[in-house]
Amino acid sequence: MTGLEIVRADTPEQLEHALTIRRAVFVGEQGVSEAQEIDGLDDEALHLIALADARPVGTLRIRFLKDRRIAKIERVAVVRSARGRQVGQALMVAALDHAEAGGATEARLHAQITVQDFYGRLGFSAVGPEFDEDGIRHIAMRRPLGDAALRALG
């Protein structure tokens, strides 16, 4: 996608763009309740927004856990009109860079089963059985970062 930029959502307006995208995708399209989607954890997260020609088209958040060793990537969402244009991939690459720069040695996420292969192509491996989260089938996935990622590849 031409004109794609990934930025941190550092202002209230940028955070509102992220929440608007999440509401459209998760609440509007997938039927997740507003209370489940807006879960009270946004203030402790780093949010990224994908801008296509300066228009918000995707978002995700990263929460650092266990003394910042674990980066939990959550709420990955791309608006319908921008899907299939590598927006999600660009967001994830940026998220992994931020996670590693923030000191994390592992990234984790809960992938919807329908996009498990997408995360697999980014180096994530499934761990454990499938489970229900917000009425949608998911699987936990992990990916080493930094030196751990190099060891896993080598």
C-alpha positions in Angstrom: 0.0 0.0 0.0 1.5 3.3 -1.0 1.7 6.1 1.6 1.5 3.7 4.5 3.0 4.9 7.8 3.0 3.4 11.3 2.9 5.8 14.2 2.5 5.7 17.9 -0.8 6.9 19.2 0.5 9.5 21.6 -2.3 12.0 21.6 -5.9 11.7 22.7 -7.0 12.2 19.1 -4.7 9.4 17.9 -6.0 7.1 20.6 -9.5 7.9 19.6 -8.7 6.9 16.0 -7.4 3.5 17.4 -10.5 3.0 19.4 -12.8 3.9 16.5 -11.0 1.3 14.3 -11.4 -1.4 17.1 -15.0 -0.6 17.6 -15.7 -0.9 13.8 -13.8 -4.2 13.5 -14.4 -6.0 16.7 -17.7 -4.6 17.9 -19.3 -3.8 14.6 -18.1 -6.6 12.4 -17.4 -9.4 14.8 -20.0 -8.8 17.5 -17.7 -8.4 20.5 -19.4 -6.4 23.2 -18.2 -2.8 23.8 -17.5 -3.7 27.4 -15.2 -6.6 26.4 -13.4 -4.5 23.7 -12.8 -1.4 25.8 -11.4 -3.4 28.7 -9.8 -0.7 30.9 -6.2 -1.7 29.9 -5.7 0.9 27.2 -4.0 3.3 29.5 -1.2 0.9 30.3 -0.5 0.0 26.6 1.5 1.4 23.7 -0.8 1.9 20.8 0.2 2.0 17.1 -1.8 3.3 14.2 -1.4 2.6 10.5 -2.0 5.6 8.3 -2.7 5.2 4.6 -2.3 8.6 2.9 -2.7 10.1 6.4 -6.0 8.3 7.1 -6.2 5.8 10.0 -6.7 2.3 8.6 -5.3 -0.1 11.3 -4.2 -0.3 14.9 -2.9 -2.6 17.6 -1.7 -2.3 21.2 1.2 -3.7 23.1 1.2 -4.3 26.8 4.5 -5.1 28.5 4.3 -7.8 31.2 6.6 -9.6 33.6 9.1 -6.8 34.1 8.8 -5.9 30.4 10.2 -9.3 29.3 6.9 -10.2 27.6 5.2 -8.0 25.0 1.6 -9.0 24.6 0.3 -7.8 21.3 -3.5 -7.2 21.3 -6.4 -5.7 19.4 -4.8 -6.0 16.0 -7.4 -4.5 13.6 -7.5 -3.3 10.0 -10.5 -1.6 8.5 -12.3 -3.6 5.8 -11.3 -1.2 2.9 -7.5 -1.7 3.7 -7.4 -5.4 4.2 -5.2 -7.5 1.9 -2.8 -4.6 1.5 -0.2 -5.6 4.0 -1.4 -3.1 6.7 -1.5 -5.9 9.3 1.9 -7.1 8.4 3.4 -3.5 8.7 1.7 -3.0 12.0 3.1 -6.3 13.3 6.6 -5.6 12.1 6.5 -2.3 13.9 5.0 -3.9 17.0 7.8 -6.4 17.1 10.4 -3.6 16.7 8.8 -1.6 19.6 8.6 -4.8 21.7 12.3 -5.6 21.2 13.3 -1.9 21.7 11.3 -1.9 24.9 13.4 -4.8 26.3 11.0 -7.7 25.7 12.5 -11.1 24.9 9.3 -12.7 23.8 6.1 -11.5 22.0 2.8 -13.2 22.8 -0.7 -12.9 21.4 -4.1 -14.6 21.2 -4.7 -15.2 17.5 -8.2 -15.7 16.1 -8.0 -19.1 14.5 -8.9 -17.6 11.1 -5.7 -15.6 11.1 -3.3 -18.1 12.8 -1.4 -18.6 9.6 -0.8 -14.9 9.2 1.0 -14.8 12.6 2.8 -18.0 11.8 4.4 -16.3 8.8 5.7 -13.7 11.2 7.5 -16.3 13.3 4.8 -17.0 15.9 4.2 -20.6 17.1 1.0 -21.9 18.6 1.1 -23.0 22.2 -1.7 -24.9 23.9 -5.2 -25.8 22.8 -7.7 -23.6 21.1 -10.0 -21.6 23.4 -12.9 -19.2 23.3 -12.3 -15.5 23.8 -15.1 -13.1 23.4 -17.2 -15.7 21.5 -14.4 -16.3 18.9 -12.1 -19.3 18.6 -8.4 -18.3 19.5 -5.1 -19.9 20.0 -2.2 -18.6 22.1 1.0 -17.9 20.1 4.5 -16.9 21.0 7.6 -15.6 19.2 11.1 -15.1 20.6 12.7 -11.6 20.2 16.3 -10.4 20.1 19.0 -12.9 20.7 16.3 -15.6 21.5 14.8 -15.1 18.0 18.2 -15.6 16.4 18.8 -18.8 18.4 15.4 -20.1 17.4 16.2 -19.5 13.7 19.7 -20.8 13.9 
